[in-house]
Amino acid sequence: MATKKSPWPAFQFEECKETITLVHQWTQIVGKVRLKKTPWQNHSWHVSLYVNHQGLTTGNIPYEHGLFEIMFDFIHHELKIKTSSGTRDRFSLGGQTVSSFYELLMEKLKFLGIEVKIYGMPNEIAGAIPFSKNSQRIPYQANQAQNFWKILVQTQNVFLKFRSKFTGKQSPIHFFWGSFDLAYTRFSGRKAPLFQGEMPNMPLEVMQEAYSHEVCSFGFWPGSNAYPTPVYYAYIYPNSPDFQNQKIQPSAAYWNESMGEFMLKYEDVRSSSNPSETLLSFLQSSYEAACKVSDWDRENLDCDFSHLEKKS
């Protein structure tokens, strides 16, 4: 009897780091287009991308003639542009460098009547090269890009279930191209101390607005050269010295001192008997720990609509 293939694919950073590096820069270019054409939203929610049935999308972006959308299709490995005028264009992801991707996208947007000029430097990447000058040949591995997207799909489904249990202010489940992670945030409703951290090529005032209120944030990050491990994470701002001392589920979860957050390796989730429930236990226990050390008003923030689901 054939073994049923898991929807949670195997994923090792060292095997896919070149593709991740390449896609990271491409998503920055596309994300900056959305940033430039969209009115500013609180906590920079107007810059992010979203997971969909084929890859990552900007969603609807306003422009002079209506709406347009840019989508990474990780099934057919294309970048697609569609407008509300009925016009569309696309190009293959395979064989593109950062600079050729940048030039092609700008050319096709102009052809479709979309006027936009973006800041040509990557954000949150140390020692970054301008997009137009980065012609380094990096191989695009289609299967690795697709596996990364499949992880985002499964993760979003769990985040969506977790998100349904909170009635306070909360973010969309969205993909930030700067830090290159799928993230979801809950808010206590109280203002936070002024943020004083630093990010490469990121204005301090943008970071201060992003962390203007108390948060408990969760996400999936594929790793980096400095920390080559795909992980789920949970952190709070402002941080509490007692947060790291809380008991988090599952037992494989751990505190990362340098990052100041709890982490759970993707492989520990994928290899568990029930990956969705394993991840959900990490999210819920991290949230409960955050509420405990930061004195969140759970009575007015938590909710349960399961009784309505049974009636629908």
C-alpha positions as CSV (number, residue, x, y, z in Angstrom):
1,M,0.0,0.0,0.0
2,A,1.4,3.4,-1.0
3,T,2.1,5.8,1.9
4,K,0.0,9.0,1.8
5,K,2.3,12.0,1.1
6,S,2.3,14.6,3.8
7,P,1.2,18.2,2.8
8,W,4.0,19.4,5.1
9,P,7.1,19.0,2.8
10,A,10.6,18.4,4.0
11,F,12.6,21.6,4.0
12,Q,16.2,22.3,4.8
13,F,17.6,25.8,4.6
14,E,21.0,24.6,3.3
15,E,19.4,22.9,0.4
16,C,17.3,25.9,-0.7
17,K,19.2,28.9,0.5
18,E,20.1,30.1,-3.0
19,T,16.4,30.0,-4.1
20,I,15.3,31.7,-0.8
21,T,17.9,34.4,-1.3
22,L,16.7,35.1,-4.8
23,V,13.0,35.0,-4.0
24,H,13.6,37.2,-1.0
25,Q,14.9,40.0,-3.3
26,W,12.1,39.5,-5.9
27,T,9.4,39.8,-3.2
28,Q,11.0,43.0,-2.0
29,I,10.7,44.5,-5.5
30,V,7.1,43.5,-5.8
31,G,6.3,44.6,-2.2
32,K,7.8,48.0,-2.9
33,V,5.4,48.5,-5.8
34,R,2.5,47.8,-3.4
35,L,4.1,50.1,-0.8
36,K,4.4,52.9,-3.4
37,K,0.9,52.7,-4.8
38,T,-1.1,52.0,-1.6
39,P,-2.2,54.5,1.1
40,W,-0.2,54.0,4.3
41,Q,-1.8,51.6,6.8
42,N,-1.1,51.2,10.5
43,H,1.8,49.0,11.4
44,S,2.8,48.9,7.7
45,W,0.1,46.5,6.8
46,H,-0.1,48.0,3.3
47,V,3.3,46.6,2.3
48,S,2.8,42.9,2.9
49,L,2.0,40.1,0.5
50,Y,-0.6,37.3,1.0
51,V,-0.5,33.5,0.6
52,N,-3.0,32.3,-2.0
53,H,-3.9,29.2,-4.0
54,Q,-0.9,29.5,-6.3
55,G,1.8,31.4,-4.4
56,L,2.1,34.9,-3.0
57,T,0.1,37.9,-4.1
58,T,-0.1,41.7,-3.5
59,G,-3.9,41.6,-3.5
60,N,-5.6,44.5,-5.1
61,I,-3.5,47.6,-5.6
62,P,-5.1,50.9,-6.6
63,Y,-3.7,52.8,-9.6
64,E,-4.8,55.5,-12.1
65,H,-7.1,53.3,-14.1
66,G,-8.5,51.0,-11.4
67,L,-6.9,48.1,-9.7
68,F,-4.0,45.7,-10.4
69,E,-2.5,42.6,-8.8
70,I,1.0,41.1,-9.0
71,M,1.3,37.4,-8.1
72,F,4.1,34.9,-7.7
73,D,2.8,31.6,-9.2
74,F,4.8,28.9,-7.6
75,I,2.9,26.1,-9.4
76,H,3.8,27.3,-12.9
77,H,6.7,29.4,-11.7
78,E,5.7,32.7,-13.3
79,L,5.1,36.3,-12.2
80,K,1.7,37.4,-13.2
81,I,0.2,40.9,-13.5
82,K,-3.5,41.5,-14.0
83,T,-5.5,44.8,-14.1
84,S,-9.2,45.6,-13.7
85,S,-9.1,46.9,-17.3
86,G,-8.7,43.3,-18.4
87,T,-5.1,43.6,-19.5
88,R,-2.5,41.2,-18.2
89,D,1.1,40.1,-18.6
90,R,3.5,37.5,-17.2
91,F,7.1,36.2,-17.3
92,S,8.9,33.1,-16.2
93,L,10.8,33.1,-12.9
94,G,13.3,30.6,-14.1
95,G,16.6,32.1,-15.3
96,Q,16.0,35.6,-13.8
97,T,18.6,37.5,-11.8
98,V,17.6,40.2,-9.4
99,S,18.3,42.9,-11.9
100,S,16.6,41.2,-14.8
101,F,13.5,40.6,-12.7
102,Y,13.5,44.3,-11.6
103,E,13.9,45.5,-15.2
104,L,11.2,43.1,-16.6
105,L,8.7,44.0,-13.9
106,M,9.2,47.8,-14.4
107,E,8.9,47.4,-18.2
108,K,5.7,45.4,-18.0
109,L,4.1,47.7,-15.5
110,K,4.8,50.6,-17.7
111,F,3.3,48.7,-20.7
112,L,0.1,48.1,-18.7
113,G,-0.2,51.8,-17.9
114,I,1.0,51.5,-14.3
115,E,3.3,54.4,-13.4
116,V,5.5,53.6,-10.4
117,K,9.1,54.3,-9.2
118,I,10.4,52.4,-6.2
119,Y,13.3,52.8,-3.8
120,G,15.9,50.6,-5.5
121,M,17.6,49.3,-2.4
122,P,16.6,46.1,-0.5
123,N,15.4,46.6,3.1
124,E,16.5,44.6,6.2
125,I,19.4,43.0,4.3
126,A,22.9,43.8,5.5
127,G,25.4,44.8,2.7
128,A,22.6,44.9,0.2
129,I,23.2,45.6,-3.5
130,P,20.8,47.9,-5.5
131,F,18.3,45.8,-7.4
132,S,19.3,47.2,-10.8
133,K,23.0,46.3,-10.2
134,N,22.5,42.8,-8.8
135,S,23.2,40.6,-11.8
136,Q,24.6,37.7,-9.9
137,R,23.5,34.4,-11.4
138,I,21.7,32.4,-8.7
139,P,19.9,29.2,-9.7
140,Y,16.1,29.2,-9.1
141,Q,15.1,25.7,-7.9
142,A,11.4,25.4,-8.7
143,N,10.7,22.5,-6.4
144,Q,12.3,24.3,-3.4
145,A,10.3,27.5,-4.1
146,Q,7.2,25.4,-4.3
147,N,7.9,23.6,-1.1
148,F,8.4,26.9,0.7
149,W,5.0,28.0,-0.6
150,K,3.4,24.7,0.5
151,I,4.7,25.4,4.0
152,L,3.2,28.8,4.0
153,V,-0.2,27.3,2.9
154,Q,-0.2,24.8,5.8
155,T,1.0,27.4,8.2
156,Q,-1.7,29.9,7.2
157,N,-4.4,27.3,7.7
158,V,-3.3,26.8,11.3
159,F,-2.8,30.5,11.9
160,L,-6.4,31.1,10.6
161,K,-7.8,28.6,13.1
162,F,-5.8,30.3,15.9
163,R,-6.8,33.7,14.7
164,S,-10.5,32.8,15.1
165,K,-10.1,32.6,18.9
166,F,-9.3,36.3,19.3
167,T,-11.7,39.3,19.2
168,G,-9.3,42.1,19.9
169,K,-7.3,44.1,17.4
170,Q,-5.3,41.7,15.2
171,S,-3.3,41.7,12.0
172,P,-4.1,39.9,8.8
173,I,-2.0,36.7,8.2
174,H,0.5,38.2,5.9
175,F,3.9,37.8,4.4
176,F,6.5,40.5,5.1
177,W,9.1,40.7,2.4
178,G,11.6,42.7,4.5
179,S,12.1,40.0,7.1
180,F,10.8,37.3,4.7
181,D,8.4,35.7,7.1
182,L,4.7,34.8,7.4
183,A,3.4,36.7,10.4
184,Y,0.3,37.2,12.5
185,T,0.0,39.7,15.4
186,R,-2.3,40.2,18.4
187,F,-2.7,43.5,20.2
188,S,-3.5,44.1,23.9
189,G,-5.0,47.5,23.1
190,R,-2.4,49.4,25.1
191,K,0.3,51.7,23.8
192,A,3.9,50.5,24.0
193,P,7.2,52.3,24.9
194,L,8.9,54.0,22.0
195,F,10.8,51.4,19.9
196,Q,14.6,52.0,19.7
197,G,15.8,49.0,17.8
198,E,17.6,49.1,14.4
199,M,17.1,47.3,11.1
200,P,19.4,47.6,8.0
201,N,18.0,50.2,5.5
202,M,14.8,50.7,7.6
203,P,13.8,54.2,8.9
204,L,13.5,54.3,12.7
205,E,10.1,56.1,12.5
206,V,8.7,53.2,10.5
207,M,9.8,50.7,13.1
208,Q,8.4,53.0,15.9
209,E,5.0,53.1,14.2
210,A,5.0,49.4,13.6
211,Y,5.6,48.8,17.4
212,S,3.5,51.6,18.7
213,H,1.3,49.3,20.7
214,E,1.8,46.2,22.8
215,V,1.9,43.0,20.7
216,C,2.2,39.3,20.7
217,S,3.5,38.1,17.4
218,F,3.9,34.7,15.7
219,G,5.4,33.6,12.5
220,F,7.3,31.2,10.2
221,W,10.8,32.1,9.0
222,P,12.8,29.9,6.6
223,G,16.1,30.7,8.2
224,S,19.3,32.6,7.1
225,N,23.0,32.1,6.7
226,A,23.5,33.2,10.3
227,Y,20.7,31.0,11.6
228,P,20.2,28.2,9.0
229,T,17.1,26.6,10.6
230,P,13.5,27.0,9.5
231,V,11.5,27.9,12.6
232,Y,8.2,29.1,14.0
233,Y,8.6,31.9,16.5
234,A,6.6,33.8,19.1
235,Y,7.7,37.1,20.8
236,I,6.2,40.0,22.7
237,Y,6.8,43.8,22.6
238,P,7.7,45.2,25.0
239,N,9.5,42.1,26.2
240,S,9.2,41.0,29.8
241,P,12.1,39.4,31.7
242,D,9.8,36.6,32.9
243,F,8.5,35.7,29.4
244,Q,11.5,33.3,28.7
245,N,10.7,31.5,32.0
246,Q,7.3,30.4,30.9
247,K,6.4,26.8,29.9
248,I,5.7,26.6,26.2
249,Q,4.3,23.6,24.3
250,P,5.4,21.3,22.7
251,S,8.5,20.2,24.7
252,A,10.7,20.8,21.6
253,A,10.0,24.6,21.8
254,Y,12.9,26.6,23.2
255,W,14.0,30.2,24.1
256,N,16.4,31.9,21.7
257,E,18.4,34.3,23.8
258,S,19.9,36.3,20.9
259,M,16.6,36.7,19.2
260,G,14.6,37.2,22.4
261,E,11.8,34.9,21.4
262,F,10.5,31.4,21.6
263,M,11.2,29.1,18.7
264,L,10.0,25.8,17.4
265,K,11.8,24.1,14.6
266,Y,9.8,23.4,11.4
267,E,11.1,19.9,11.3
268,D,9.8,19.2,14.8
269,V,6.3,20.3,13.6
270,R,6.5,18.4,10.3
271,S,7.7,15.1,11.9
272,S,5.1,15.1,14.7
273,S,2.1,12.8,14.5
274,N,-0.2,15.8,14.0
275,P,1.7,18.9,12.6
276,S,-1.3,21.2,12.8
277,E,-2.1,20.4,16.4
278,T,1.6,20.6,17.3
279,L,1.9,24.1,15.8
280,L,-1.4,25.2,17.4
281,S,-0.1,24.1,20.8
282,F,2.9,26.3,20.3
283,L,0.8,29.3,19.3
284,Q,-1.7,29.0,22.1
285,S,0.8,28.3,24.9
286,S,3.0,31.3,23.8
287,Y,-0.1,33.5,23.8
288,E,-1.1,32.4,27.2
289,A,2.4,33.0,28.5
290,A,2.4,36.5,26.9
291,C,-1.0,37.3,28.6
292,K,0.4,36.1,31.9
293,V,3.6,38.2,32.0
294,S,2.1,41.3,30.3
295,D,-1.3,41.2,32.1
296,W,-3.5,41.1,29.0
297,D,-7.3,41.3,29.5
298,R,-8.2,37.8,28.2
299,E,-11.8,38.0,29.3
300,N,-12.4,40.7,26.8
301,L,-9.9,39.6,24.1
302,D,-10.6,35.8,23.7
303,C,-13.6,34.4,21.9
304,D,-15.0,31.1,20.8
305,F,-17.4,30.9,17.8
306,S,-17.5,27.1,17.5
307,H,-21.2,27.1,18.5
308,L,-22.0,29.2,15.5
309,E,-19.9,27.0,13.2
310,K,-22.1,24.0,14.2
311,K,-25.2,25.9,13.2
312,S,-23.9,26.9,9.8
